[in-house]
Amino acid sequence: MAIVLDDEYYRLLHELQAVDFVLVELTLYLDTHPDDTAAIAQYNQYGQLRQKIAAVYESKYGPLKSFGQSPSGVPWSWNEAPWPWQV
């Protein structure tokens, strides 16, 4: 079964990339400012947002990660291309 790559596919990937960028930057900041409660709150907020976006993506287009970190549908869907890093 071929997955249709519609506009929402690319929108969700773009949102994930943007949220991941924020999380990486906050992680780097918090490495040097571990007591900044506002930054910690922001990190947690974006972490929850990422989980929500990833859940929507995975429910429609398949897993983002392997090794038990993302659920698979039936049949096994990990081998279906393109993978997010291929588009």
C-alpha positions as CSV (number, residue, x, y, z in Angstrom):
1,M,0.0,0.0,0.0
2,A,1.5,3.3,-1.1
3,I,1.3,6.3,1.2
4,V,0.0,9.4,-0.4
5,L,2.3,12.4,0.4
6,D,-0.1,15.2,0.6
7,D,0.3,18.8,1.8
8,E,-0.3,17.7,5.4
9,Y,2.6,15.3,5.3
10,Y,5.0,18.1,4.5
11,R,3.3,20.5,6.9
12,L,3.7,18.1,9.8
13,L,7.3,17.4,9.0
14,H,8.0,21.1,8.9
15,E,6.3,21.6,12.2
16,L,8.4,18.7,13.7
17,Q,11.6,20.3,12.4
18,A,10.7,23.7,13.8
19,V,9.9,22.2,17.2
20,D,13.0,20.1,17.2
21,F,15.1,23.1,16.5
22,V,13.6,24.9,19.5
23,L,14.2,21.9,21.7
24,V,17.8,21.6,20.6
25,E,18.4,25.3,21.3
26,L,16.7,25.1,24.7
27,T,18.7,22.0,25.6
28,L,22.0,23.9,24.8
29,Y,20.8,26.9,26.8
30,L,19.8,24.8,29.8
31,D,23.1,23.0,29.8
32,T,24.6,26.3,30.9
33,H,21.6,27.7,32.7
34,P,20.1,24.7,34.6
35,D,18.2,26.8,37.1
36,D,16.2,28.9,34.6
37,T,12.7,27.9,35.4
38,A,11.1,29.8,32.5
39,A,13.4,28.0,30.0
40,I,12.6,24.6,31.7
41,A,8.9,25.4,31.4
42,Q,9.3,26.3,27.7
43,Y,11.3,23.1,27.1
44,N,8.6,21.0,28.7
45,Q,5.9,22.9,26.7
46,Y,7.7,22.2,23.4
47,G,8.3,18.6,24.4
48,Q,4.6,18.1,24.8
49,L,3.9,19.9,21.5
50,R,6.4,17.6,19.7
51,Q,4.7,14.5,21.1
52,K,1.3,15.7,19.8
53,I,2.6,16.5,16.4
54,A,4.5,13.3,16.2
55,A,1.4,11.3,17.2
56,V,-0.6,12.9,14.4
57,Y,2.1,12.3,11.9
58,E,2.6,8.6,13.0
59,S,-1.1,7.9,12.9
60,K,-1.3,9.0,9.3
61,Y,2.1,8.3,7.8
62,G,3.8,5.7,9.9
63,P,6.6,5.6,12.4
64,L,9.2,8.3,12.8
65,K,11.6,6.2,14.9
66,S,12.4,2.5,15.3
67,F,13.5,0.2,18.1
68,G,10.2,0.5,19.9
69,Q,10.1,4.2,20.1
70,S,7.2,4.5,17.6
71,P,4.3,2.2,17.1
72,S,3.9,0.2,13.9
73,G,0.7,-0.6,12.2
74,V,-0.2,-3.9,10.6
75,P,1.4,-4.8,8.4
76,W,4.9,-3.8,9.5
77,S,5.2,-0.2,8.2
78,W,8.8,0.7,9.0
79,N,10.1,-0.5,5.6
80,E,7.7,1.8,3.6
81,A,9.5,4.7,1.9
82,P,10.0,7.5,1.8
83,W,11.2,8.0,5.3
84,P,11.0,11.5,6.8
85,W,14.7,12.2,6.1
86,Q,14.3,11.2,2.4
87,V,11.9,14.0,1.5
